[in-house]
Protein backbone atom coordinates (compact mmCIF):
# COMPACT_ATOMS: atom_id res chain seq x y z
CA UNK A 1 0.00 0.00 0.00
CA UNK A 2 1.36 3.37 -1.00
CA UNK A 3 0.14 6.60 0.54
CA UNK A 4 1.22 10.11 -0.16
CA UNK A 5 0.46 13.24 1.77
CA UNK A 6 -2.24 13.96 -0.80
CA UNK A 7 -3.83 10.51 -0.99
CA UNK A 8 -7.03 11.25 0.90
CA UNK A 9 -7.47 14.64 -0.76
CA UNK A 10 -6.99 13.06 -4.18
CA UNK A 11 -9.55 10.33 -3.52
CA UNK A 12 -12.01 12.89 -2.18
CA UNK A 13 -11.52 15.06 -5.26
CA UNK A 14 -12.06 12.04 -7.55
CA UNK A 15 -15.36 11.44 -5.75
CA UNK A 16 -16.31 15.09 -6.25
CA UNK A 17 -15.59 14.85 -9.99
CA UNK A 18 -17.62 11.65 -10.24
CA UNK A 19 -20.51 13.20 -8.33
CA UNK A 20 -20.42 16.28 -10.55
CA UNK A 21 -20.79 14.11 -13.64
CA UNK A 22 -23.74 12.26 -12.10
CA UNK A 23 -25.49 15.51 -11.18
CA UNK A 24 -24.96 16.87 -14.69
CA UNK A 25 -26.92 13.83 -15.95
CA UNK A 26 -24.32 13.17 -18.60
CA UNK A 27 -24.15 9.59 -17.52
CA UNK A 28 -20.86 8.24 -16.37
CA UNK A 29 -19.32 6.24 -19.17
CA UNK A 30 -15.89 5.90 -17.67
CA UNK A 31 -14.55 3.99 -14.74
CA UNK A 32 -13.48 5.37 -11.37
CA UNK A 33 -9.80 5.13 -12.26
CA UNK A 34 -10.31 7.88 -14.86
CA UNK A 35 -11.48 10.20 -12.10
CA UNK A 36 -8.57 9.15 -9.89
CA UNK A 37 -6.10 9.87 -12.70
CA UNK A 38 -7.63 13.31 -13.25
CA UNK A 39 -7.60 14.12 -9.53
CA UNK A 40 -3.98 12.97 -9.18
CA UNK A 41 -2.93 15.08 -12.15
CA UNK A 42 -4.72 18.05 -10.63
CA UNK A 43 -2.94 17.54 -7.30
CA UNK A 44 0.56 17.17 -8.71
CA UNK A 45 0.79 18.85 -12.11
CA UNK A 46 0.35 22.14 -13.91
CA UNK A 47 -1.55 20.48 -16.75
CA UNK A 48 -3.03 17.12 -17.68
CA UNK A 49 -1.88 15.62 -20.97
CA UNK A 50 -4.06 12.93 -22.55
CA UNK A 51 -5.14 11.72 -25.96
CA UNK A 52 -8.70 11.57 -24.61
CA UNK A 53 -9.06 15.29 -23.94
CA UNK A 54 -12.79 15.26 -24.62
CA UNK A 55 -13.32 12.81 -21.76
CA UNK A 56 -11.94 15.31 -19.27
CA UNK A 57 -13.02 18.69 -20.67
CA UNK A 58 -16.34 18.72 -18.82
CA UNK A 59 -14.97 17.72 -15.42
CA UNK A 60 -14.07 21.25 -14.40
CA UNK A 61 -10.48 20.44 -13.50
CA UNK A 62 -8.45 23.24 -11.95
CA UNK A 63 -5.64 22.62 -14.44
CA UNK A 64 -5.51 22.73 -18.22
CA UNK A 65 -6.24 19.55 -20.17
CA UNK A 66 -4.11 19.19 -23.30
CA UNK A 67 -3.35 16.64 -26.00
CA UNK A 68 0.29 15.56 -26.38
CA UNK A 69 0.64 17.59 -29.59
CA UNK A 70 -0.56 20.71 -27.72
CA UNK A 71 1.82 20.37 -24.76
Secondary structure, DSSP 8 states (H G I E B T S, - for coil): ----TTHHHHHHHHHHHHHHHHHTTS---S-HHHHHHHHHHHHH-SEEE-S-HHHHHTT--SSEEE-TTT-
